[in-house]
Amino acid sequence: MNTAYPHGLKRMAEISTGYFSDRNYTWKAAKDRCKMIGLLDKIQVPDSEGQLGWVDASVEYSPWVEYTNCFYVRPEFINKHKRVTYGDQLQQCMHYCEDYNYIGLQQSNCSCLSLSGISNNTVKSACNQKKTCQGDKYAYCSYRSNDNTSQNNFVVYKKVNVSRQFRIGNCLSVTISQGQKNFIANPCGTKFKPLCSGQNLKPIYNDVPRNDWANSFNQCSSYGFVSYDMIKRSKNLKKGNFWLGILRSSIIHRSADAEPKYCIAVVIQNDDHQVFRYVRPCTNELPAVCAATDMSSSDNNILLIVLTITAVLLVAIIIAVIVLYKRRTSLRSGHRPSVVPNNEVTYAQVNKPTKEKTPDDSTRNNTADDTYDHMEHHRLSQNQIPTESNYDTMQSVGIEELENDYDVTSGTDRTKQIVVDDTAEYSHVEVEYQEIKDVPT
């Protein structure tokens, strides 16, 4: 397994727990799927051996630059300066001098060079004070000698425009086959043979073993790798894969919100949870490395739907209980007898005067005047038994002129209480009356 880190990726001493998603996504879709884990040194996940998954980080590449050599640059071509930090010397210098075609790099300093090319007019001589940049083994920096005479010594880089490139990586190689030249970006730890430059600047094929970019550079003479322009002009090149002296820097964006072109995926070892990072096109489909405390958006939606349905059902049950309770209470109150709390009851008392019969009255029906139907206002003798006296006090009582005299009194002295059943169809009121006494003739 290739465990080389892309240039510029930093390992962080932080441990987190996560899991791989059960489906593959593009990086953008994976970011929407869950809360992805960021750039960490160790991640503890179950059953992850050899599995590659997205993390929350993306990569932006700087332009390609070509290593030329170490030179003593004439002072009039040295412009603005900037101090750079170890491990990020090349990246910071390229960003600082983005408007210049040449940059000069030292271990802790960067200078923007206003060169139009490498010639005796721009550089005084070559120098030997060069070595890999501290913290970045795939870039070279110059260093100052003890006599302080090397303050203008720089490893000089030139910006190049690589028209076509394949794959992902910080170091450029060329693949030559059947007269065709393909420039391919590869991780700098990949092993190829170097394509070195001779004194006449033409390509030289050294019979050396394959090696990574940094060690292949050391296998060339002081002229270094052959230039990019020379390779493009050359013909009848030998078939094979070769390193060129061209590299670039990667700029890491943690928790990127845009739609990046290149993103970071990781492989996590089960035994020690060690993380190995790789750069892949963001359009590749891989599982997401999600934080263990995260709940996916789909799970959140399901939970929200369940809670909403539960709340609606609960409200419906409460409303149904309230309606049932009110209906039952109404039915009970409709059948409950109403008690008249006041002892003052009004009685209708009929006082009929005693009349002596005369011989003229013998032809009359004696019972005709005794009973009245106050609902229909006619004598009951026409329809009923003469001895009955019936009154319906729910309706208005008719008054027969000259025959009935009613005395309505207030019976406050009576301790009676009338119970009215409102479910009954009618009520009776006790009526006192006096019979007409017959007077013997």
C-alpha positions in Angstrom: 0.0 0.0 0.0 1.3 3.4 -0.9 1.2 5.5 2.3 2.8 8.6 1.0 1.0 11.8 1.8 0.2 14.4 -0.8 2.3 17.5 -0.6 1.0 20.0 1.9 -1.3 17.6 3.9 -0.7 17.9 7.6 -1.4 15.2 10.1 -3.2 16.2 13.3 -2.8 14.5 16.7 -6.5 14.1 17.3 -8.6 11.0 17.7 -12.3 10.7 16.8 -14.9 8.0 16.4 -16.9 7.5 13.2 -18.4 5.1 10.8 -18.5 4.5 7.0 -21.8 5.2 5.3 -23.6 2.2 3.8 -23.7 3.8 0.3 -21.3 5.5 -2.0 -21.6 9.2 -2.9 -19.8 12.0 -4.6 -18.0 14.2 -2.1 -20.7 16.9 -2.3 -23.5 14.4 -1.8 -21.6 12.8 1.0 -21.3 16.2 2.7 -25.1 16.6 2.5 -25.6 13.0 3.7 -23.9 13.3 7.1 -21.5 15.3 9.2 -18.2 14.1 7.8 -15.1 13.8 10.0 -12.3 16.3 9.1 -8.5 15.9 8.8 -7.5 13.8 11.8 -4.4 11.8 12.5 -6.4 8.8 13.9 -10.0 7.8 13.4 -11.6 4.8 15.1 -14.2 3.1 12.9 -15.5 -0.5 12.9 -14.4 -2.8 10.1 -12.6 -0.3 7.9 -9.5 -2.2 6.7 -8.6 -1.1 3.2 -11.8 1.0 2.7 -11.4 4.4 1.1 -13.9 7.1 2.2 -14.5 10.8 2.0 -13.6 13.2 4.8 -14.5 16.9 5.1 -11.6 18.5 3.3 -10.8 19.5 -0.3 -7.7 20.4 -2.2 -6.8 23.3 -4.4 -3.6 23.0 -6.5 -1.2 25.8 -7.1 0.2 26.4 -10.7 3.0 24.1 -11.8 6.5 25.4 -11.2 9.8 24.0 -12.6 12.9 23.6 -10.7 15.8 25.3 -12.6 18.8 25.2 -10.2 20.5 27.2 -7.4 21.7 30.5 -8.6 23.3 33.7 -7.3 20.7 36.2 -8.6 21.8 39.7 -9.4 20.4 42.2 -6.9 18.6 44.3 -9.4 16.2 41.4 -10.2 15.3 40.7 -6.6 12.0 42.4 -5.6 9.9 42.0 -2.5 10.6 39.6 0.2 8.6 37.5 2.6 9.4 35.1 5.5 8.0 31.6 5.1 7.3 28.9 7.5 8.9 25.4 7.5 6.9 22.8 5.6 5.0 25.5 3.6 7.9 27.4 1.9 7.0 26.6 -1.7 3.3 27.0 -1.2 3.6 30.3 0.6 6.1 31.7 -1.8 4.0 30.8 -4.9 1.0 32.5 -3.3 3.0 35.6 -2.3 4.5 36.0 -5.8 1.5 34.9 -7.9 2.1 37.9 -10.3 5.7 36.8 -11.0 6.9 34.1 -13.3 10.0 33.4 -11.2 10.4 32.9 -7.5 13.6 32.5 -5.4 13.3 30.2 -2.3 15.4 29.9 0.8 14.7 27.9 3.9 12.9 30.7 5.7 12.7 33.5 3.0 10.9 34.0 -0.3 11.8 36.6 -3.0 9.8 37.5 -6.1 12.2 37.7 -9.1 11.6 39.9 -12.1 13.5 37.6 -14.5 12.7 37.1 -18.1 14.9 34.0 -18.3 18.1 32.4 -16.9 21.1 34.0 -18.5 24.4 35.7 -17.5 22.5 39.0 -17.4 20.2 37.8 -14.7 22.2 35.4 -12.6 25.9 35.7 -11.7 26.6 32.0 -11.2 25.3 28.7 -10.0 25.5 27.8 -6.4 25.9 24.6 -4.3 24.0 25.7 -1.2 20.8 23.7 -1.9 19.0 21.0 -0.1 15.4 19.9 0.5 13.2 22.4 2.3 12.9 21.7 6.0 9.5 20.0 6.5 9.0 19.3 2.8 11.2 16.6 1.3 9.8 17.2 -2.2 10.9 20.8 -2.5 14.3 22.4 -2.6 15.6 25.5 -0.8 18.9 27.2 -0.6 20.7 28.1 2.6 23.1 30.8 3.7 26.8 30.0 4.3 28.5 31.1 7.5 30.4 34.0 5.8 27.0 35.5 4.9 28.1 35.7 1.2 25.1 33.6 0.0 22.3 36.1 0.9 21.4 36.3 -2.9 21.6 32.5 -3.4 18.2 31.1 -4.3 16.7 27.9 -5.6 14.9 29.4 -8.6 11.5 28.1 -9.8 9.8 29.0 -13.0 6.1 28.9 -13.6 5.0 26.6 -16.4 1.7 26.0 -18.1 1.1 22.2 -18.4 -1.5 21.9 -21.1 -2.6 18.4 -20.4 -2.3 16.3 -17.2 -3.9 13.2 -15.8 -4.4 11.8 -12.4 -3.7 13.6 -9.1 -0.4 14.4 -7.6 2.2 17.1 -6.8 5.0 15.9 -9.1 4.9 15.7 -12.9 6.1 12.8 -15.0 6.1 12.2 -18.7 5.0 8.9 -20.3 6.6 8.4 -23.8 5.0 5.7 -26.0 5.0 5.4 -29.8 6.3 9.0 -30.2 3.5 10.4 -28.0 4.3 12.4 -24.8 1.7 12.4 -22.0 2.3 14.6 -19.0 0.9 13.0 -15.9 0.6 14.2 -12.3 1.6 11.6 -9.8 2.2 11.4 -6.1 5.8 12.4 -5.5 6.4 9.0 -3.8 5.8 7.1 -7.0 9.0 5.5 -8.4 10.2 6.4 -11.9 13.5 6.9 -13.5 14.8 10.5 -13.9 15.0 12.3 -17.2 18.1 14.4 -16.6 19.6 17.3 -18.5 23.1 17.3 -20.0 25.5 20.1 -20.5 23.8 20.9 -23.8 20.5 20.8 -22.0 19.4 17.7 -24.0 17.8 14.7 -22.2 20.1 12.1 -20.7 18.9 8.6 -19.8 20.9 7.5 -16.8 21.0 3.8 -16.1 19.8 4.2 -12.5 17.0 2.4 -10.6 13.6 3.8 -10.3 13.1 6.1 -7.3 10.8 8.7 -5.9 10.9 12.3 -7.1 13.4 13.6 -4.5 15.9 10.7 -4.9 15.6 10.8 -8.7 16.6 14.4 -8.6 19.7 13.6 -6.7 20.6 11.0 -9.4 21.0 13.7 -11.9 24.1 15.9 -12.3 24.3 19.5 -11.4 22.1 20.3 -14.4 19.2 18.6 -12.8 16.1 17.4 -14.7 15.6 18.2 -18.4 13.3 21.3 -18.9 9.7 21.1 -19.8 10.3 23.2 -22.9 13.1 20.8 -24.1 10.9 17.8 -23.7 8.1 19.3 -25.8 10.6 20.1 -28.6 12.5 16.8 -28.5 11.8 13.9 -30.8 12.7 10.2 -30.9 12.6 10.0 -27.1 13.1 6.7 -25.4 10.0 4.9 -24.3 9.2 4.8 -20.6 7.9 6.8 -17.6 10.3 9.5 -16.3 10.3 12.2 -13.7 10.5 15.8 -14.7 11.7 18.7 -12.5 8.1 20.1 -12.2 6.0 20.2 -9.1 3.2 22.0 -7.5 1.7 22.7 -4.1 -1.6 21.6 -2.7 -3.7 24.0 -0.7 -6.0 22.3 1.8 -9.4 23.6 2.6 -11.0 22.2 5.7 -14.8 21.9 5.7 -15.0 23.5 2.2 -18.4 25.0 1.4 -17.9 25.4 -2.4 -17.8 22.8 -5.0 -14.2 21.8 -5.2 -12.6 19.8 -8.0 -10.3 17.6 -5.8 -11.2 16.2 -2.4 -9.5 14.2 0.3 -10.3 10.5 1.0 -8.7 8.4 3.7 -7.9 4.8 4.4 -8.0 3.8 8.1 -6.1 0.9 9.6 -8.0 -1.3 12.1 -5.2 -2.1 14.5 -3.9 1.4 15.3 -6.6 3.6 13.6 -3.9 5.3 11.6 -5.2 7.5 8.8 -3.6 7.6 5.3 -4.9 10.4 3.0 -5.3 10.5 -0.7 -6.5 13.1 -3.2 -9.3 12.1 -5.5 -11.6 13.9 -8.0 -14.7 15.0 -6.0 -16.9 13.4 -8.6 -15.8 9.9 -7.6 -18.3 7.9 -5.6 -17.0 6.7 -2.2 -18.6 6.1 1.2 -18.5 9.0 3.7 -16.6 8.8 7.0 -19.3 10.2 9.3 -19.0 11.4 12.8 -20.3 8.9 15.3 -22.5 11.5 17.0 -24.1 12.6 13.8 -27.6 11.5 12.7 -28.1 11.6 8.9 -30.5 14.1 7.4 -32.8 11.2 6.2 -32.9 9.8 9.7 -33.8 13.3 11.0 -36.6 13.6 8.4 -38.0 10.2 9.5 -37.8 11.1 13.1 -39.5 14.5 12.4 -42.4 12.7 10.5 -42.9 10.2 13.4 -43.0 13.0 16.0 -45.4 15.0 13.9 -47.8 12.1 13.4 -47.6 11.3 17.1 -48.4 14.9 18.0 -51.4 15.0 15.6 -52.8 11.7 17.0 -52.4 12.9 20.6 -54.2 16.2 19.8 -57.0 14.2 18.1 -57.4 11.9 21.1 -57.6 14.9 23.5 -60.2 16.6 21.4 -62.3 13.4 21.2 -62.1 12.9 25.0 -63.3 16.5 25.5 -66.2 16.1 23.1 -67.3 12.8 24.7 -67.1 14.3 28.1 -69.2 17.4 27.2 -71.8 15.2 25.4 -72.2 12.8 28.3 -72.5 15.8 30.8 -75.2 17.4 28.6 -77.2 14.1 28.4 -77.1 13.7 32.2 -78.2 17.2 32.9 -81.2 16.7 30.5 -82.6 13.9 32.5 -82.0 15.3 36.0 -85.2 16.6 37.9 -85.3 20.3 38.5 -86.1 21.3 42.1 -87.9 24.6 42.7 -86.0 25.9 45.7 -88.7 28.5 46.8 -91.4 27.3 49.2 -93.8 29.9 47.8 -96.1 28.0 45.6 -99.1 29.6 44.0 -102.3 27.6 44.1 -105.4 28.1 42.0 -108.4 27.6 44.2 -111.8 27.4 42.8 -114.6 28.7 45.1 -118.0 28.0 43.8 -120.8 29.5 45.7 -123.6 27.3 47.0 -126.8 27.9 45.2 -130.2 26.7 46.2 -132.1 25.0 43.7 -135.4 26.4 42.6 -138.2 24.7 40.9 -137.1 26.4 37.7 -133.8 24.6 37.8 -135.3 21.1 38.0 -135.2 20.8 34.3 -131.5 21.5 34.0 -128.7 19.0 34.2 -127.3 19.5 37.7 -123.9 18.5 36.7 -123.5 20.7 33.8 -122.1 23.6 35.8 -119.8 21.5 38.0 -117.1 20.6 35.6 -115.2 22.6 33.0 -112.5 21.8 30.6 -110.3 24.8 30.7 -108.3 23.6 27.7 -111.3 23.6 25.3 -113.5 26.1 27.2 -116.7 23.9 27.3 -118.5 21.9 29.8 -117.3 18.4 30.4 -120.9 17.2 30.7 -121.0 16.8 27.0 -118.1 14.3 26.9 -117.3 13.0 30.4 -118.8 11.5 33.5 -120.5 14.3 35.5 -118.7 13.6 38.7 -115.3 14.4 37.4 -113.5 17.7 37.7 -110.4 18.0 35.5 -108.2 21.0 35.0 -105.2 21.4 32.8 -103.1 24.2 34.2 -100.4 24.0 31.5 -102.6 26.1 29.3 -104.5 29.3 30.0 -107.7 28.8 32.1 -110.9 30.0 30.5 -113.3 31.9 32.5 -117.0 31.2 32.1 -119.0 34.4 32.7 -121.5 34.4 35.6 -120.8 30.9 36.6 -117.2 30.6 38.0 -115.4 32.7 40.4 -111.6 32.1 40.9 -109.7 33.2 43.9 -106.0 33.1 43.4 -104.2 33.1 46.7 -100.5 32.8 47.7 -99.9 29.7 49.8 -96.9 30.8 51.7 -98.1 29.1 54.8 -98.0 25.7 53.2 -94.7 23.8 53.5 -95.1 22.1 50.2 -92.4 21.7 47.5 -93.4 21.0 44.0 -91.1 18.7 42.0 -91.4 19.3 38.3 -90.2 16.5 36.1 -89.4 18.2 32.8 -89.4 14.9 31.0 -93.1 14.5 31.7 -95.7 15.6 29.2 -98.0 17.5 31.6 -98.3 18.6 35.3 -101.2 18.7 37.7 -102.0 21.5 40.1 -104.1 20.6 43.2 -107.4 22.4 43.0 -109.8 22.8 45.8 -113.4 23.3 45.0 -116.7 23.1 46.7 -119.6 21.1 45.6 -123.0 22.7 45.0 -125.4 21.6 47.7 -128.8 20.7 46.8 -131.5 22.6 48.8 -134.6 20.6 49.3 -137.7 22.1 47.9 
